[in-house]
Amino acid sequence: MSNALSKWFAALLSVLLLYLLPAWEGARRQDDLSRLMVMQSVTKFTDSIRMKGYISPGVYNDFRKELGAAGNVYQVEMEHQHKRYHPEYSDPADPATFLGRYSVVHDAYYTSDIMQVLFPESELSSEADERLYKLTAGDYFSVEVSNMSTTPYQIYSNVLTTTDPSAGAGIAYVYGGMVLNEDY
């Protein structure tokens, strides 16, 4: 009985070592390549916006095509924080009570707000100036991309390590910075 059990164990171990581990390693490398591609696309997209000071529908569509080339489905979240300065008064109704200082206020605009400008319900040309989402120098713009699909590496890892499959996104990347230019 123990001889048969050891043969079954040896067969199971050989299948694991000959087939599953190389497949797991190949899937891990594919995930690494996808992660690098996402990182490069997000960095290029965000830096382009920070240098130009606007988002156009064409640039956004090109960015989504680059992300789609990885073969995964990604959720893209954009955030624009517009910086404004407000003078401080002891009595807001009386301009003579100016305290000599300003407060900084950040108005935040998110993906839904940006998409309404880029893709309005009215029929505008993709080159129309009304479809440009304009930012101001000194504003802050960031993009967060997270993987919505399960990758082969996640499946192999969950099988081999018996972890919870809902542990989180396999590929996630956040990048952003201050808008440096207004080139519109």
C-alpha positions in Angstrom: 0.0 0.0 0.0 2.8 2.5 0.9 4.6 1.6 -2.3 1.5 2.5 -4.4 1.0 5.7 -2.4 4.6 6.8 -3.0 4.2 6.1 -6.7 1.1 8.4 -6.8 3.0 11.0 -4.8 6.0 10.8 -7.2 3.7 11.1 -10.2 1.9 14.1 -8.7 5.2 15.8 -7.9 6.6 15.2 -11.4 3.5 16.7 -13.0 3.8 19.7 -10.7 7.5 20.2 -11.5 7.3 19.4 -15.2 4.2 21.3 -16.2 2.7 23.6 -13.5 5.9 25.4 -12.3 7.1 26.3 -15.8 3.6 27.5 -16.8 3.4 29.5 -13.5 6.8 31.1 -14.2 5.8 32.0 -17.8 2.6 33.5 -16.5 4.6 35.5 -13.9 6.8 36.9 -16.7 3.8 37.8 -18.8 2.4 39.7 -15.8 5.7 41.5 -15.4 5.7 42.5 -19.0 2.1 43.7 -18.7 2.9 45.7 -15.6 5.9 47.3 -17.4 3.7 48.1 -20.4 1.0 49.7 -18.1 3.7 51.7 -16.3 5.1 53.0 -19.5 1.7 53.9 -21.0 0.5 55.7 -17.8 3.8 57.6 -17.5 3.7 58.7 -21.1 0.1 59.7 -21.0 0.4 61.6 -17.7 3.6 63.3 -18.6 2.1 64.4 -22.0 -0.8 66.0 -20.2 1.4 67.6 -17.6 3.5 69.1 -20.4 0.7 70.2 -22.7 -1.8 71.3 -20.1 -4.8 69.6 -21.7 -6.4 66.2 -22.6 -7.8 65.6 -26.0 -10.1 62.8 -27.0 -7.5 61.4 -29.4 -4.8 61.3 -26.8 -7.1 59.5 -24.3 -8.3 57.0 -27.0 -4.6 56.2 -27.9 -3.9 55.7 -24.2 -6.8 53.2 -23.9 -5.6 51.4 -27.0 -2.1 51.0 -25.5 -3.6 49.6 -22.3 -5.8 47.2 -24.3 -2.8 45.8 -26.2 -1.7 44.0 -22.9 -4.8 41.8 -23.3 -6.3 42.7 -19.9 -9.2 44.9 -19.0 -8.2 48.0 -17.0 -10.1 50.6 -14.9 -8.7 54.1 -15.4 -9.3 56.7 -12.8 -8.2 60.3 -13.4 -8.1 63.1 -10.9 -7.5 66.8 -11.6 -7.0 69.1 -8.6 -7.3 72.8 -9.7 -5.5 75.1 -7.4 -7.2 78.4 -6.5 -6.2 81.2 -4.1 -8.8 83.0 -2.0 -8.1 86.2 -0.2 -9.0 86.1 3.5 -11.1 88.8 5.1 -12.2 89.3 8.7 -15.6 90.5 7.2 -16.2 89.0 3.8 -18.7 91.7 2.9 -16.1 94.5 3.5 -13.1 94.5 1.2 -11.3 96.9 3.5 -10.9 94.1 6.1 -8.4 92.1 4.0 -6.1 90.2 6.3 -3.1 90.3 4.0 -3.0 86.5 3.4 -4.5 84.0 1.0 -5.8 80.5 1.5 -5.2 77.8 -1.1 -8.2 75.7 -2.2 -8.0 72.6 -4.4 -11.1 71.9 -6.4 -11.1 68.2 -7.4 -12.4 66.9 -10.7 -12.6 63.2 -11.4 -12.9 60.8 -14.3 -16.7 61.4 -14.8 -16.2 65.2 -15.0 -13.3 64.8 -17.4 -15.1 62.4 -19.7 -18.1 64.7 -20.0 -15.8 67.3 -21.5 -13.9 64.9 -23.7 -17.0 63.0 -25.0 -20.0 65.3 -24.8 -23.5 64.2 -25.8 -23.6 66.7 -28.6 -22.0 65.9 -31.9 -18.7 67.8 -32.0 -15.7 67.1 -34.1 -13.0 65.3 -32.3 -10.7 68.3 -33.1 -13.1 70.9 -31.6 -11.6 73.1 -28.9 -14.7 72.5 -26.7 -13.6 68.8 -26.4 -10.3 69.7 -24.9 -10.1 69.3 -21.1 -7.9 72.2 -20.1 -5.7 72.3 -17.0 -3.8 75.2 -15.6 -0.1 75.4 -14.7 0.2 74.5 -11.0 -2.7 72.1 -11.0 -2.2 68.5 -10.0 -3.1 65.6 -12.3 -2.9 61.9 -11.6 -4.0 58.6 -13.2 -4.7 55.4 -11.4 -4.9 52.2 -13.5 -6.0 48.8 -12.0 -6.5 45.5 -13.6 -10.1 44.3 -13.7 -9.5 40.9 -15.2 -7.8 37.8 -13.7 -4.5 37.0 -15.2 -3.1 33.5 -15.6 -0.4 34.2 -13.0 -3.1 35.0 -10.5 -4.9 31.7 -11.3 -1.7 29.6 -11.0 -0.7 31.4 -7.8 -4.1 30.8 -6.2 -3.9 27.1 -7.1 -0.3 26.6 -6.0 -0.5 28.6 -2.8 -4.2 28.2 -2.0 -4.7 31.9 -1.4 -7.9 33.9 -1.6 -8.5 34.8 -5.3 -10.1 38.1 -4.3 -6.9 39.3 -2.7 -6.6 42.3 -5.0 -5.7 43.6 -8.4 -2.7 41.9 -10.0 -1.6 45.0 -11.9 -2.2 48.5 -10.5 -0.2 51.7 -11.1 -0.6 55.3 -9.9 1.2 58.2 -11.4 0.8 61.9 -11.4 2.3 65.3 -10.8 2.0 69.1 -11.2 0.9 70.5 -14.6 3.9 72.4 -15.9 2.6 74.1 -19.1 -0.5 75.5 -20.8 0.0 74.7 -24.5 -3.5 75.3 -25.8 
